[in-house]
């Protein structure tokens, strides 16, 4: 019995450490509001053949929302073990079109991405900016939930009501545009 409790204790400790690491690395697990999924899909303008990346996929709810689009490939990155396992189980019936990887997205390639969705902390957004500028091709749509990318001009800022979460859309190749189109 002591061995079983020891194993459970180690698993709980590993889960806590992975969640803390995810929070320090990019963002703590905070779910995207389900009421915003339609806005996210609309802003993403997903087309047939697109590859969607979700950075910090959590338990897979946004990935599931993208299943309703004509995207060819949908990939989520999550480094916190419990949300990763939940997402993997939740999305298993959509394989191979939808995949969840237990991998740090800062060590993944963005070169094939057409759409990138993220809900990250401001320090992570600064690092993401550098990575996207180096790896994303022109036309890649980057959607950021809640936080803007410092130094970029969003081509659309969606905040339909004062209480709604802001979604910023950036299009690689237009990041130095003079003005943003604010919707709401």
Secondary structure, 3 states (H helix, E strand, C coil): CHHHHHHHHHHHHHHHHHHHHHHHHCCCCCCCCHHHHHHHHHHHCCCCCCEEEEECCCCCHHHHHHCCCCCCEEEEECCCHHHHHHHHHHHHHHCCCEEEECCCHHHCCCCCCCEEEECCCHHHHHHHHHHHHHHCCCCCEEEEECCCCCCCCCCEEECCCCCCCCEEEEECCCCCCCCCEEEC
